[in-house]
Amino acid sequence: MAAVSLHVRCPVPPANASLTSSSSSFLARVTLSPRTNGDSPFSVSFPWKPTSAPRRGLSIFMSYEAGVGVMGTKLGMMTYFEPEGKVVPVTVVGFREGNIVTQVKTAATDGYDAVQVGYRRVRDKKLTKPELGHLGKIGAIPMRHLQEFRLTSVEGFEPSQKLVVEDMFKEGDLVDVSGTTIGKGFQGGIKRHNFRRGPMTHGSKSHRALGSIGAGTTPGRVYKGKKMPGRMGGTKTKIRKLKIVKIDSELRVMMIKGALPGKPGNLLRIAPAKIVGKNIPKS
């Protein structure tokens, strides 16, 4: 194994310096080559390799948001009649106590610009002490959910700032909605991937079976990504460019056209729709 050479600056030890048993065994494995100048560096050779590489700078990869959004709770779906008589299927999103700025991150302190928002008040015992301490720094109420919105600039935002839905969104705006889909459990290929079933008559014994999943000797394996039965749903998804049909300040609800992920009671993240080159940078 090749030795590792390091250079350290230290004075030359005196000639009458005493060594302990532990230091003697260590120096027996280390080669010291002092220079003539007392203030010059020693050349130290260790008979082992360093165990860890030097730490590199932290790289954070996040997508930019078109603006700060809010969090809401899915209440369900209904039919909305527009003034001209058109029927529109909408999802009703309610807003509980929260949507408060809990932290403003900057490139100087955190390496990127982002606004952290808290939502849904809970009892103190529902949170851990680090979470309570984080919210207690700004005197915020205990909140269940904390999410970040990365921006190109965080000017105009400060901790403890209350985000008002009516001031951030207007009827007719387009939004991106993220949430967790309904979990379906372990499902077969027909339900999970829309496969066709086999014949139900004429002696067929393959009705809902998956069928062949590949050749035999060549390639002798199943290709990665093969559509097969497995767990379905329960994943995070985003639906883009949905239209806000109605905002009711008295009921504290928002009606968004179309279906949103999750079941009633699920958390939804609502942000301005991203349009590359218009409200977010291309790169």
C-alpha positions in Angstrom: 0.0 0.0 0.0 1.4 3.4 -1.0 2.2 5.8 1.8 0.5 9.2 2.1 2.7 12.2 2.5 1.6 15.3 4.5 3.3 18.5 5.3 2.8 20.1 8.7 4.5 23.1 10.2 5.9 22.6 13.7 9.1 23.4 15.5 11.9 20.8 15.7 11.5 18.7 18.9 14.3 19.1 21.5 17.0 16.4 21.5 16.3 15.4 25.1 12.5 15.0 24.5 11.1 11.8 26.2 8.6 9.5 24.5 6.0 7.4 26.0 5.3 3.8 25.0 2.2 4.7 23.0 3.9 7.6 21.2 6.9 5.4 20.4 4.8 2.7 18.8 3.1 5.4 16.7 6.3 7.0 15.6 7.6 3.5 14.6 5.0 3.5 11.9 5.5 7.2 10.8 8.5 8.6 9.0 9.6 12.1 10.0 12.1 14.0 7.9 12.9 17.3 9.6 14.5 20.1 7.6 17.5 22.2 8.8 15.3 25.3 9.4 13.4 25.0 12.6 10.3 26.7 11.3 10.2 24.6 8.0 7.6 21.9 7.6 8.2 18.3 8.4 7.7 15.7 5.7 5.4 13.1 7.3 4.7 9.7 5.6 1.9 7.5 7.0 1.7 3.8 5.9 -2.0 3.9 5.3 -4.5 5.7 3.0 -6.9 8.4 4.2 -10.3 6.9 5.0 -12.4 9.7 3.7 -12.2 12.1 0.7 -12.3 15.8 1.3 -15.8 17.1 1.6 -17.1 18.9 -1.5 -19.5 21.8 -1.6 -23.1 21.0 -1.1 -25.1 20.9 -4.3 -28.9 21.4 -4.0 -31.1 20.5 -7.0 -34.6 21.8 -6.8 -37.0 23.1 -9.4 -38.0 26.7 -9.2 -41.6 27.7 -8.5 -43.5 30.4 -10.3 -44.3 32.0 -6.9 -45.1 31.2 -3.3 -48.1 28.9 -3.0 -50.3 27.7 -0.2 -51.5 24.4 1.3 -55.1 23.3 1.6 -57.3 20.4 2.5 -59.3 18.5 -0.1 -63.0 18.5 0.8 -64.5 16.8 -2.2 -66.0 17.3 -5.6 -69.2 19.0 -6.8 -70.8 20.5 -9.8 -70.5 24.3 -10.4 -72.8 26.2 -12.6 -71.2 29.2 -14.3 -73.2 32.4 -14.9 -73.7 31.6 -18.5 -75.2 28.2 -17.5 -72.1 26.0 -18.3 -71.7 23.0 -15.9 -68.1 22.6 -14.6 -66.9 19.7 -12.4 -64.8 21.2 -9.6 -62.9 20.1 -6.5 -63.4 22.1 -3.4 -60.3 22.9 -1.4 -60.6 24.2 2.2 -58.0 26.2 4.2 -57.5 25.6 7.8 -55.5 27.7 10.2 -52.0 28.2 8.9 -50.2 29.2 5.7 -47.7 31.2 7.6 -44.1 31.9 6.5 -42.0 30.0 9.0 -38.5 30.6 7.4 -37.0 32.6 4.6 -33.9 30.9 3.2 -31.3 32.9 1.2 -28.3 31.9 -0.9 -26.0 33.5 1.6 -27.1 31.4 4.5 -28.6 28.2 3.0 -27.2 28.1 -0.5 -30.5 28.8 -2.3 -33.5 31.1 -2.1 -36.8 29.6 -0.7 -39.7 30.4 1.5 -40.9 27.8 4.0 -44.6 27.8 4.8 -46.4 26.0 7.6 -50.0 24.8 7.6 -52.7 23.2 9.8 -52.5 23.9 13.5 -52.1 21.0 15.9 -51.5 20.4 19.6 -48.0 20.8 21.0 -47.7 17.1 21.8 -48.2 16.2 18.1 -44.8 17.7 17.3 -41.3 16.9 18.3 -39.1 19.2 20.4 -37.0 20.2 17.4 -40.1 21.1 15.4 -41.5 23.1 18.3 -38.1 24.9 18.7 -38.0 25.7 15.0 -41.5 27.3 15.1 -40.9 28.9 18.5 -38.0 31.0 17.1 -40.5 33.2 15.3 -43.4 32.7 17.7 -45.5 30.7 15.3 -48.3 28.4 16.3 -47.5 24.6 16.1 -48.3 23.4 12.6 -48.3 19.9 11.2 -47.0 20.5 7.6 -43.9 22.5 6.5 -43.1 22.9 2.8 -40.7 25.0 0.8 -41.2 27.0 -2.3 -37.9 27.7 -4.1 -37.8 31.1 -5.8 -35.4 33.2 -7.8 -35.9 36.0 -5.2 -37.3 36.1 -1.7 -37.8 39.9 -1.4 -41.0 40.9 0.3 -41.2 37.8 2.5 -40.4 37.7 6.2 -41.0 35.1 9.0 -44.5 35.1 10.7 -46.0 36.6 7.6 -49.6 35.5 7.0 -50.3 34.4 3.4 -53.8 35.4 2.3 -55.3 33.2 -0.4 -57.4 36.1 -1.9 -54.4 38.3 -2.3 -52.3 35.5 -4.0 -54.8 34.0 -6.4 -57.6 35.3 -8.5 -60.5 33.6 -10.3 -59.3 32.4 -13.7 -55.7 31.9 -12.6 -53.9 28.7 -13.5 -52.3 26.7 -10.7 -50.3 23.5 -10.2 -51.7 21.2 -7.6 -49.6 18.4 -5.9 -50.9 15.7 -3.6 -50.8 12.0 -2.8 -53.0 9.7 -4.8 -55.4 7.3 -3.3 -53.7 4.0 -2.4 -55.2 0.9 -4.1 -53.0 -1.7 -2.6 -51.6 -4.7 -4.6 -53.4 -4.9 -7.9 -53.2 -7.0 -11.0 -52.1 -6.0 -14.5 -55.7 -5.3 -15.7 -56.5 -2.7 -13.1 -52.9 -1.3 -12.7 -51.9 -1.1 -16.4 -55.2 -1.4 -18.3 -54.3 -4.8 -19.7 -56.9 -6.8 -21.7 -58.3 -10.0 -20.2 -58.3 -13.3 -22.0 -61.3 -15.2 -23.4 -63.9 -16.2 -20.8 -65.2 -19.2 -22.9 -64.1 -21.8 -25.5 -62.0 -23.6 -23.0 -59.7 -20.7 -22.2 -58.0 -21.0 -18.7 -56.3 -17.6 -18.9 -58.8 -14.9 -17.9 -57.0 -12.2 -15.9 -53.5 -13.8 -15.8 -50.6 -11.6 -16.8 -49.3 -13.9 -19.6 -45.8 -14.0 -21.0 -43.2 -11.7 -19.4 -40.4 -12.4 -21.8 -38.5 -14.9 -23.9 -36.7 -18.0 -22.6 -33.0 -18.6 -23.3 -32.5 -15.2 -24.9 -32.4 -12.9 -23.0 -33.0 -15.3 -20.2 -34.3 -12.6 -17.9 -37.1 -10.2 -17.4 -36.4 -6.7 -18.7 -36.4 -3.9 -16.1 -39.5 -1.8 -16.1 -41.8 -4.6 -17.2 -45.4 -3.8 -16.4 -46.5 -6.4 -13.9 -48.8 -6.6 -10.9 -47.8 -4.6 -7.9 -48.7 -1.9 -5.5 -50.9 0.8 -7.0 -51.5 4.4 -5.9 -50.2 6.1 -2.8 -47.6 8.2 -4.8 -47.0 11.9 -5.0 -48.3 13.5 -8.2 -48.8 16.9 -9.7 -51.6 18.1 -12.0 -50.6 21.2 -13.9 -52.4 24.2 -15.3 -55.7 23.8 -13.6 -58.1 26.8 -13.6 -59.5 28.4 -10.4 -63.2 28.7 -10.9 -64.3 30.3 -7.6 -62.8 31.7 -4.4 -65.2 32.1 -1.5 -63.7 34.2 1.3 -66.6 33.6 3.7 -66.4 29.8 3.5 -62.6 29.9 3.1 -62.7 27.6 0.1 -61.4 27.5 -3.4 -63.0 25.7 -6.3 -60.6 24.3 -8.9 -61.7 22.8 -12.2 -61.2 19.1 -12.5 -60.1 16.3 -10.2 -57.3 16.6 -7.7 -55.2 13.8 -6.3 -56.1 12.1 -3.0 -59.2 11.5 -1.1 -61.2 14.0 1.0 -59.0 15.2 3.9 -55.7 14.9 2.1 -53.1 17.7 2.0 -52.8 19.6 -1.3 -50.0 22.0 -2.4 -51.3 24.8 -4.6 -48.8 27.0 -6.5 -49.0 29.3 -9.5 -48.7 27.3 -12.7 -45.1 27.2 -14.1 -44.7 28.4 -17.6 -41.1 28.0 -18.7 -39.7 31.2 -20.2 -42.5 33.3 -18.8 -42.6 33.1 -15.0 -39.6 30.8 -14.4 -36.2 30.7 -16.0 -35.5 28.3 -18.8 -32.4 26.8 -17.2 
